[in-house]
């Protein structure tokens, strides 16, 4: 859809004003707050045209207008490339050197929520990030041993059936630590290491470590959701149905994890992706979810995002997410290089 610059400015002003007030926007508000150079009659005429194009709608109980879903989509398509990254107030929100990944994500998500006044969501896969430091075995009884794969981001533990002495387990620990130390979990998962005849007896232990990495749920996508109550500060979620739908979404981590799937790549520089939902059967109905990719060596390993009403303050949110995505990706890269 080709719009004149004037129509774009008026559409943008309606969306920005409605994000602030949550009320239908009048031509008088637009002229006073955004468009001093335009006459009221000109603004009213353009509002009518934008409504005819399906980008605005006119609630029956008000003389003002609100953006439609198509209007918001058009706005985002036009605005995302021009919104500059800005995370100056959150520059220290993320600390890649923290060993406790849960706290790392929780602290960052909390600060994003406070800065945007929306619910924030963040995920990070450690497969390309966690570096192995040691492998430990502890004999529990005659048939079982505890295996611990120690990384700089935490540990993966499992109990396996194994009939070896503690002395043999200690030797295995030293050998496997030498093999795996300094490698990321992804390198281990995709490894083609050769087990020589001299250490054939330890092949089972070696394969056990690789299997632990493959199924290690605690090292897969870590997820943090902060500021859940902020969503209910907006009038869109004051009805019982909308409140129930939002609660189901916020407390259904699998649904959030699907939204933040790192495999979802976007063409734009920061991987900015916006989900706008009005489907009555969707758990995220009446919600907007904006996400940005977190990268390590040009590979998406996580996402940071904000969840709010459709009339979200997109400029502020996208600006913050762009800045944070850039800052966090740089920190992850720097931290990863230290381990190499």
C-alpha angles and dihedrals in degrees: 000000000000114000129179117248089251093056090047091052092049093047090048091049092051091051094045093048095046089051088058101041104024086218133108110275122237129209088245092057091049094050094046098043106029118002110047091151094060126076120237091245091053091050092048091050093050091046089055091050092049088051091052088051090055095246096111134029134204116228110220093231096053141052091219130083138233131201120262122222088261090051092054091047092052090047092052094047090053099039107040096075093049099046109102123225113255126169098143092130091049100040091121096039094101124052113186092189094067112112093203101077093184091059091042092058095038093052093048094046091048093054092047090052091050092048096049101029089228134105109275129209130191136176134181131185113215097198092095094033111041112086121206116241105170147353119221133189126192122185110229100178140330093297108024138061134183115236119200123187105198118205134173087255100048138292140290113214134188140162115232136184105252133154102202130119121251088250091056090046090052090052090048090050092054094046096047092043089056090051099045103031115118094015126115122240089250091056090052094046091052096036126132096193115166120235109208125215091253091065098033090120088064095050092100091055091048092051089046091059092049090049091049090054091049095051098030100130092179090063097046123087109338112206133202126183118185136176095029092159092056091075090065093056088077119084092230088074098045093096119088095238095050092043091051091048092050092048091052090052096046094050097040101084094180090062091049091045090054090052090051095046106151090215089072104096125187129205096230121089098258097033090245107186127179125195115197114187131190099149107126091217095053120099088222097051115151089015134117119206119192119188138178128199124249110212138197116188090345092306120117108236100163148350140234120205152161129229120203145127122306089257091063123156090253097176094058095040096048092044091053094044092049091051094046094045090054094045096045093046090052092049092049090050093048093047092047091051090056090063095051 
